[in-house]
Amino acid sequence: MTAAVTNPFQADTHSKLYEQDYALWLEQAVDLLRSQNFAEIDLENLVAELEGMGGSQKQAIESNLEVSLISVIGIDY
């Protein structure tokens, strides 16, 4: 598989959409990934979103564990 050469103009167009319409930006990012049209993807914001997802999931797990410990054992920290 050969990766396309990044065209800054095309990626910049997708990047501007991130600030204007997040839902449409996300939909287009998925479409661009599926079609392997890597030159147009806003990689900077896509990476930031993926990193943020990991942090959010970790916080949710910690919160659920804390609630479980409080309700089952009565530990409150």
C-alpha positions as CSV (number, residue, x, y, z in Angstrom):
1,M,0.0,0.0,0.0
2,T,1.4,3.4,-0.9
3,A,0.6,6.4,1.2
4,A,-0.4,9.5,-0.7
5,V,1.8,12.6,-0.4
6,T,0.2,15.1,1.8
7,N,-1.1,18.2,0.1
8,P,-1.1,21.0,2.8
9,F,-3.9,22.9,1.0
10,Q,-6.3,19.9,1.1
11,A,-5.5,19.1,4.7
12,D,-6.0,22.8,5.5
13,T,-9.5,22.7,4.1
14,H,-10.4,19.7,6.3
15,S,-8.8,21.4,9.3
16,K,-10.9,24.6,8.8
17,L,-14.1,22.4,8.9
18,Y,-13.0,21.1,12.3
19,E,-13.7,24.6,13.8
20,Q,-16.9,25.2,11.8
21,D,-18.8,21.9,12.0
22,Y,-17.3,19.1,14.1
23,A,-19.9,16.5,13.2
24,L,-19.3,17.1,9.4
25,W,-15.5,17.1,10.0
26,L,-15.7,13.7,11.8
27,E,-17.9,12.3,9.0
28,Q,-15.5,13.5,6.3
29,A,-12.5,12.1,8.3
30,V,-14.1,8.7,8.4
31,D,-14.9,8.9,4.6
32,L,-11.3,10.0,3.8
33,L,-9.9,7.2,5.9
34,R,-12.1,4.6,4.3
35,S,-11.2,5.8,0.8
36,Q,-7.5,5.9,1.8
37,N,-7.4,9.6,0.7
38,F,-4.7,10.5,3.3
39,A,-3.7,13.7,1.6
40,E,-6.9,15.5,2.6
41,I,-7.1,14.3,6.2
42,D,-6.6,16.8,9.0
43,L,-4.0,14.7,10.8
44,E,-3.3,17.2,13.6
45,N,-6.8,17.3,14.9
46,L,-7.5,13.7,14.2
47,V,-4.5,12.6,16.4
48,A,-5.6,15.0,19.1
49,E,-9.1,13.6,19.1
50,L,-7.8,10.0,19.3
51,E,-5.5,10.9,22.2
52,G,-8.4,12.6,24.0
53,M,-10.6,9.6,23.6
54,G,-8.1,7.5,25.5
55,G,-7.9,10.0,28.4
56,S,-11.7,10.2,28.5
57,Q,-12.1,6.4,28.7
58,K,-9.5,6.2,31.5
59,Q,-11.3,8.9,33.5
60,A,-14.7,7.1,33.0
61,I,-13.2,3.8,34.3
62,E,-11.7,5.5,37.3
63,S,-15.0,7.2,38.1
64,N,-16.9,4.0,37.8
65,L,-14.5,2.2,40.0
66,E,-14.8,4.9,42.6
67,V,-18.6,4.7,42.6
68,S,-18.4,0.9,42.9
69,L,-16.0,1.0,45.8
70,I,-18.2,3.5,47.6
71,S,-21.4,1.5,47.1
72,V,-20.0,-1.9,47.8
73,I,-17.3,-1.4,50.4
74,G,-18.2,2.0,51.7
75,I,-14.8,3.4,50.9
76,D,-14.8,7.1,50.0
77,Y,-11.7,8.9,49.1
